[in-house]
Amino acid sequence: MIQAQAQQIAPRARRRKRFSIGKALIHVVLAVVGFLCVMPMLLVISTSFSDDLVVAQKGLSLLPQGFTTFTYEFILSSPAQLLRAYGLTMFVTATGTAGGILVSALIGYALAHPEFKLRGLFVFIVVFTMLFNGGMVPTYLVVRGMLGLHDNVLALILPTMIIPWYIMMFRSHFASLPHEIMESAKIDGAGEWRMFFQIAMPLSRPWLATIGLMYILKYWNEWIPAMMYIEDHRLFPLQYLLQQIVRNAQFLRSVRTAMTTQVAIPGLSLQMAMVVIAAGPAMFVFMFLQKYFVRGLTAGAVKG
Amino acid sequence: MAIAIESKRSGKRRVLGWLLAGRKDRIITTGNLLLMCLPALAMLLVFNYLPMFGLVIAFKDYRFAKGIFGSEWVGFNNFRFIFGGAGTGWRIVWHTVFYNLIFIFTGLVGSLALAFLINEVHTTRASRVYQAMAFLPHFVSWVVVGIFANGFLRYDGGIVNKLLISLGREPLYFYQSPSYWPYILAVVNLWKGVGFGSITYMAGMMGIDDEYYEAAQIDGANRWQQIRYITLPLLVPLIITVTLLSLGGIFRGNLEMFQMMIGTNPLLYSTTDIIDTFVFRSLLTLGSLGLASAAGFFQSVVGLVMIVATNWLVRTINRERALY
């Protein structure tokens, strides 16, 4: 009886104290799953630090073989292309994210406004694009043919900037802001723009962070628009450059001719070092911002 | 007479003044709100609505030189070519649906299982580490996933083949053998999405009232019975809605994934070519845009029907989770 009561008061705490084989087994399974999830990254990192001749003979391995930092020295000795791609990707990500947030938040705010008569129609216009689209061919013809966005950095930013789902997230968030604040601001004579920038936006910091990070992840990892609209290799974003480097042996050869020294060209280990340099830092940062992504994901459950 | 006109005028002015006083604020507000909508609406118009009109090229013999409206009408010829006898239309449609079904099923089972396991130990600090590790693949771009996959599957030196050799088996030519790819793609998709997918179910489990479990404990139910008779039944509506919403997109393939995993390797098309890769390829290699747009038209229209149907079902079950 007393035991049952104790369990009632603090069930979780009690459960934790007791050691059981079942729990241990769960930990083992989860540790294995977690390891499998990060294993490919380990493979890439270890190969990037490996001696290329050993890799060519023995194949890839989860531990560095013949540890060397040669690949990194090699890449960093002529980093122009990589740096340019980094710069371009940062520019695209920053402007795309800032623009996407501003544009979506603005319309989200208007669509949440109770006095806005065109709300229903505009919500339909936004939502309909989630259900139906022209597909790739017509989009390509519009962006490249009608707008002439060929080899233009705008082609990497604009076509994918509006994400209807984020607009709806902003809308339901703004609708959930306390009415009293808005009313009192209005009585004090604040116009809609002022209310948006000085009240609604500052009250939305967690949402701005969440949606902003989702935008950042999207733009950072995107490469399909580059493949569709960009031919000039000076305008290659990071992911597309990476794909080209790994897929294209010709590119490696052009790097070799650019090099004046007579060192051997590393193969697989060079590619993997490229992956680490190009994709590693961003992934590391995202990892520490996970909770914001989780919020964005569970938002659907409280959507108004 | 003059007085009458005078008073009429002032009366008019008064009415106008009254109207404006009441509505001025509202007109200004509406104007400002309209202005706020404008950028997004303009972009939707250009990048989403204009291409919808471009769908007509499915019924045309499209020539770059003549443009969308200048090209000649050819009726259903494009459709006849792609969905007729020797066309690849039904193959790519079937592959799109087939892979989505596999992904939905494996994703559901995997995410649920992971959510259950993490939930069992969710008070421990280790659980956060597991969760972070499982979530990590979500941040990896498909370009990098393609490189990972190559590291595992390549013939010389790939991890899988090294394992096979160490077990005394013959190494396999994965990139020349279409039959392995449904399994490979299922595993890769699960790897990338399982941590992300489990979040929804974990949130659902957190939402279950502790009182149910306390009552069950008093009645002597063990953990397994609690999962079987409390957690799982209470999650069913969530499982159904999530599954239905994914079924809504069943005609839309994951282009980035297939493009990076398969690329333009024609040896694998017989089991891996989906609508999106077919259209993408036709677009970039300047293949037949007519066939590609016919496939795209099919995808858009049937996709619309699927989404509307599944969303209608979701709305009857759980209004809050519906798309609209």
Interface residues (C-beta under 8 A of the other chain):
Chain A: A4 Q7 Q8 P11 R12 R15 R16 G22 K23 I26 H27 V29 L30 A31 V33 G34 F35 L36 C37 V38 P40 M41 L43 V44 T47 V55 A56 K58 G59 L60 S61 L62 L102 V103 S104 L106 I107 Y109 A110 L111 H113 E115 F116 K117 L118 F122 V123 I125 V126 V127 T129 M130 L131 F132 N133 G134 G135 M136 V137 P138 T139 Y140 L141 V142 V143 G145 M146 L147 L158 P159 M161 I162 I167 G191 E192 W193 F196 L217 W220 N221 W223 I224 M227 M228 Q239 Y240 L242 Q243 V246 R247 L268 Q271 M272 V275 A279 A282 M283 F286 M287 Q290 F293 V294 L297 T298 G300 A301 V302 K303 G304
Chain B: R26 I28 T29 T30 N32 L33 L34 M36 C37 P39 A40 L41 M43 L44 V46 F47 N48 Y49 L50 P51 M52 F53 G54 L55 I57 F64 G67 I68 L114 L117 I118 E120 V121 T123 T124 A126 S127 V129 Y130 A132 M133 A134 F135 L136 P137 H138 F139 V140 S141 W142 V143 V144 V145 G146 I147 F148 N150 G151 F152 D156 G157 G158 I159 N161 K162 W191 V194 G195 F196 I199 T200 A203 G204 G207 D210 Y213 E214 Q217 I218 R223 L255 E256 Q259 M260 G263 D276 V279 F280 S282 L283 L284 L289 A292 S293 G296 F297 Q299 S300 G303 L304 I307 V308 N311 E320 R321 L323 Y324
